[in-house]
Amino acid sequence: MKALLALAYRMEIISVRVGQVAAWAGIAMMAVILSDVILRRWFVIGSTQLQELEWHLHGILFLFCLGFAYARGEHVRIELFRDHWSDRTKAMIEFLGGLFILLPFAFAIIKFGFDYTSLSWAYSERSATGTGLGARWLIKGAMVVGFVLLVLPVLSGMIRSAVWLVTGDIAARRTMDAILSDDSNTA
């Protein structure tokens, strides 16, 4: 079971580290938005490329931080019901929700997103506007990468839930926040 928990940790830490780096896209996005506003307002210079870059950075921020948010337990839950459930019920729903809802959805997005990205690459797709950004496949590929980064902590959470349900091992219930703040962790 310790090997499974170590695997769960390794899968989760990938999404967490990528999410921590990708969060800096928020700063870049603010700088681009600020530049765009200043150029438009005071210099009457509009830039389609800046506007598209804003959307691309927003997409990267959202997609690459999905797994990070899930690993930290910051994803949407229905707390009205969840607060009244036992730990065993919560673990069961975490496992079954991942298995029957989240993973099938994520795998569908990955599969169709890969096809979507491949077509964009094959046709050298560019922005619909003549002055927009090129290489549209990059942002479409970010969708695939983002959902792969979501699948990792979902699988990790399922492993942790299964281990806890089978063994009752309290270490399996530790959140990623607890793991990251624990300097003595050697998993």
Legacy VTK file of the C-alpha trace (Angstrom):
# vtk DataFile Version 3.0
C-alpha trace
ASCII
DATASET POLYDATA
POINTS 187 float
0.000 0.000 0.000
2.913 2.326 0.666
3.984 1.891 -2.968
0.505 2.937 -4.122
0.569 5.997 -1.883
4.032 6.905 -3.168
2.743 6.607 -6.748
-0.247 8.798 -5.838
2.110 11.401 -4.390
4.337 11.400 -7.484
1.338 11.799 -9.817
-0.079 14.637 -7.753
3.170 16.531 -7.328
3.555 16.861 -11.123
0.255 18.736 -11.388
1.023 20.809 -8.321
4.443 21.926 -9.574
3.153 22.724 -13.077
0.244 24.625 -11.519
2.585 26.636 -9.302
4.626 27.678 -12.341
1.554 28.281 -14.526
0.053 30.565 -11.887
2.646 33.120 -12.978
0.695 33.407 -16.236
-1.692 35.558 -14.206
1.033 38.190 -13.781
1.868 38.043 -17.481
-1.821 38.311 -18.324
-2.202 41.425 -16.144
0.826 43.012 -17.833
-0.608 42.298 -21.295
-4.045 43.652 -20.321
-2.477 46.768 -18.799
-0.391 47.330 -21.936
-3.424 46.842 -24.146
-5.518 49.318 -22.118
-2.759 51.953 -22.067
-2.093 51.605 -25.798
-5.800 51.835 -26.643
-6.700 54.625 -24.222
-3.814 57.032 -24.496
-2.120 56.175 -27.775
-5.174 54.988 -29.741
-3.250 51.916 -30.887
-5.251 48.701 -30.986
-3.615 45.309 -31.189
-5.429 42.121 -32.102
-2.336 40.181 -31.073
-2.449 41.610 -27.546
-6.133 40.774 -27.212
-5.561 37.214 -28.413
-2.540 36.877 -26.128
-4.790 37.851 -23.207
-7.134 34.969 -24.055
-4.265 32.541 -24.543
-2.729 33.433 -21.190
-6.136 33.124 -19.531
-6.535 29.673 -21.097
-3.089 28.566 -19.949
-3.749 29.872 -16.440
-7.044 28.000 -16.205
-6.037 24.767 -17.932
-2.639 24.269 -16.323
-3.982 25.046 -12.843
-6.966 22.641 -13.004
-4.959 19.725 -11.608
-3.295 21.986 -9.039
-6.693 23.115 -7.736
-7.981 19.539 -7.629
-4.877 18.318 -5.772
-5.315 21.037 -3.151
-8.997 20.239 -2.704
-10.026 23.644 -4.070
-12.384 22.248 -6.702
-16.142 22.685 -6.532
-18.004 20.398 -4.167
-21.527 20.502 -2.830
-20.641 21.315 0.767
-24.284 21.473 1.798
-24.445 17.680 1.515
-20.786 16.741 1.924
-20.421 18.230 5.398
-22.970 15.746 6.753
-21.394 12.634 5.231
-19.078 10.263 7.034
-15.413 10.078 6.006
-16.099 6.669 4.490
-18.916 8.080 2.318
-16.711 10.989 1.237
-13.951 8.581 0.210
-16.414 6.375 -1.658
-17.846 9.353 -3.555
-14.340 10.619 -4.333
-13.468 7.247 -5.837
-16.733 6.662 -7.719
-17.002 10.274 -8.891
-13.513 10.065 -10.341
-14.153 6.698 -11.936
-17.560 7.351 -13.487
-17.683 11.111 -14.023
-14.347 12.920 -14.009
-12.093 10.403 -15.758
-14.483 9.632 -18.647
-15.035 13.359 -19.210
-11.312 14.157 -19.035
-10.383 11.285 -21.348
-13.008 12.430 -23.879
-11.586 15.971 -23.799
-8.047 14.603 -24.189
-8.991 12.351 -27.114
-11.021 14.952 -29.015
-8.616 17.729 -28.014
-5.713 15.765 -29.474
-7.581 15.399 -32.763
-8.489 19.085 -32.663
-4.848 20.034 -32.075
-3.574 17.665 -34.779
-5.879 19.188 -37.385
-4.819 22.661 -36.360
-1.174 21.639 -36.762
-1.787 19.910 -40.112
-3.514 22.969 -41.575
-1.098 25.473 -39.989
-4.115 27.177 -38.467
-3.777 30.847 -37.621
-6.015 33.448 -36.088
-9.189 34.278 -38.011
-7.979 37.873 -38.213
-5.104 38.726 -40.498
-3.167 40.486 -37.742
-3.779 37.858 -35.033
-1.443 35.278 -33.563
-0.245 32.292 -35.536
0.307 28.700 -34.411
-3.230 28.230 -33.077
-2.336 24.591 -32.380
-0.320 25.707 -29.355
-3.321 26.952 -27.410
-5.403 23.996 -28.567
-2.635 21.681 -27.357
-2.751 23.432 -23.982
-6.250 22.018 -23.593
-4.910 18.472 -23.908
-2.020 19.122 -21.525
-4.342 20.799 -19.009
-6.664 17.822 -18.869
-3.751 15.373 -18.599
-2.608 17.463 -15.629
-6.120 17.101 -14.180
-6.191 13.316 -14.640
-3.057 12.850 -12.502
-4.483 14.175 -9.203
-7.856 12.563 -9.937
-6.129 9.171 -10.191
-4.095 10.044 -7.112
-7.245 10.894 -5.156
-8.840 7.653 -6.285
-5.781 5.689 -5.138
-5.784 7.468 -1.763
-9.517 6.841 -1.341
-9.215 3.171 -2.272
-6.263 2.626 0.077
-8.112 4.347 2.912
-11.320 2.385 2.263
-9.455 -0.937 2.183
-6.888 -0.422 4.952
-8.096 2.531 7.007
-4.555 3.958 6.727
-4.786 7.595 7.831
-1.784 8.537 5.654
-3.941 7.900 2.611
-6.311 10.682 3.654
-3.696 13.383 3.825
-4.306 16.265 1.476
-1.677 17.603 -0.866
-1.415 20.743 1.289
-0.413 18.581 4.237
2.107 16.699 2.116
3.651 19.891 0.735
3.920 21.501 4.166
5.450 18.390 5.751
9.225 18.673 5.401
9.768 15.200 6.812
7.778 13.517 4.023
9.935 11.114 2.068
7.328 9.636 -0.258
LINES 1 188
187 0 1 2 3 4 5 6 7 8 9 10 11 12 13 14 15 16 17 18 19 20 21 22 23 24 25 26 27 28 29 30 31 32 33 34 35 36 37 38 39 40 41 42 43 44 45 46 47 48 49 50 51 52 53 54 55 56 57 58 59 60 61 62 63 64 65 66 67 68 69 70 71 72 73 74 75 76 77 78 79 80 81 82 83 84 85 86 87 88 89 90 91 92 93 94 95 96 97 98 99 100 101 102 103 104 105 106 107 108 109 110 111 112 113 114 115 116 117 118 119 120 121 122 123 124 125 126 127 128 129 130 131 132 133 134 135 136 137 138 139 140 141 142 143 144 145 146 147 148 149 150 151 152 153 154 155 156 157 158 159 160 161 162 163 164 165 166 167 168 169 170 171 172 173 174 175 176 177 178 179 180 181 182 183 184 185 186
